[in-house]
Amino acid sequence: MTEPLDMRAARRRYVTACGLFWLAAGLTIAPLILLFTERGLSLAAIAGLFAAHSFTAAGLELPTGGLSDVLGRRTVLAAAGLLNLAALMVVGLGVAPWVLTCGMVLMGAGRALSSGPAEAWYVDLAQAHSGPGADLHTGLARGKTATSAALATGTLLGGALPWLLTTGPQVGRWLTEATSDLVVPLSIPLLLAAAIEIVFVLYVLTALREQPRPAATVRGVLRGIPVTIAGGLRLGARDGLVRRVLLSAGAAGGTLAAVELLSPGRVAALTGASESGAVVFASLACAGFLCSGLGSHLAPLAARLTGGGERAVLAGLGTSACGLLLLGVTAASTAAPATILAVTGYALVYLGRGCAAPSENDLLHRRVTRAGRATALSVQSLALQLAGVLTGLLIGVLPPGPVPWLLAGTMSATGALLWSHRGTSSPATATVTSPHTTTVPPGQSTDAPSPA
């Protein structure tokens, strides 16, 4: 039998799991749309593929969160890695539209399964080790920092690999002769991401030990998931602090959707060509991820300087809103001073969001127990995704210029104002239950010591 993990080791393993998972995701950011274009798909068909991904992820968000609370974090996280592995292979090698659609559906299912289990694993262990008042800020901030760094690295690598392959005549000729039309330079980042998913699954199965759970049966799982989901939704409805976290997630979803939809076209207009705009935007996206990582790294310090997690969320979301305001007021100009202000605003959006996220999740985890932790994270993720989809549809019908940016800025400012009045944030004041656990009074925890 193995010794229980100390918190330093738990943080390292959580950070490593975050880095591996999001490095694979980052590798797909730059080449994916271009790969679909090379496969002969129109823009409308590509939009349909991404819609299939988004609706699959949103539809499975709550059921998969309940699955993690019933079956365990490690099992569900490994399943997410396997689904992503299959998706990356299908999308990287597929040609027919229906095959690519299947790949994007698998990717959406993997995204839903991955939403929460790793973070819930870390918080379970931290509270089992140090009680309900355990310091969560440090570990959550490091996990967010690792996520941002992995996304930045993956974005650069995913964009550079196809270019390196096409500019190296010998490599490009060998690739064409060896693989015919299935593997092209743009598919290499996806296949590399698939290899990283294998490493991720093996790491999860070997490193993320967790407390034993009651033996699960098919009937028990099917009964337990709806109960756990209902508990998560009730918690969001009746607990004021959790409700603010969820509404803030919705504001963040609208903010990020606006930035991701509007920035590529704005950069292309600035550079004068879509090709050069894509290169510049890849660099800008990488910088955004790095700013987000810096914000996450600074989150514990922000909480100490501002006097608590709620004030840190207010400061972070306020910073993000200021960034969107700069993007809005400079939207009609391509002059150098306006461009500098716009880049500054872009950096502030991600810096502020990165700073706010660890404090939001720290507050959320102190309101739920181990029985429903992953479900609560799934509800948070669902709020972000649905708000993002609705904002994207609204922005699509708005006139170009400052209006869409100012709409996103208004959403971010509204999210910040939710935290302008300090509330109560005592730990474990509410619970989400499942049939495999018992409800505990406020201030107590069902967590036991780490397994021997």
DANORUR-V617517 format. One record per run of one state. SS is the DSSP state (2 for helix, 1 for strand, 0 for the rest). FROM is the first residue (numbers start at 1). TO is the last residue. If there is no record, write none. Layout:
BEGIN
ss->(SS/SS)
from->(FROM/FROM)
to->(TO/TO)
END
This chain:
BEGIN
ss->(0/2/0/2/0/2/0/2/0/2/0/2/0/2/0/2/0/2/0/2/0/2/0/2/0/2/0/2/0/2/0)
from->(1/7/39/43/72/73/94/97/115/117/131/137/168/169/180/185/208/218/239/240/272/274/307/309/330/336/366/370/398/402/418)
to->(6/38/42/71/72/93/96/114/116/130/136/167/168/179/184/207/217/238/239/271/273/306/308/329/335/365/369/397/401/417/452)
END
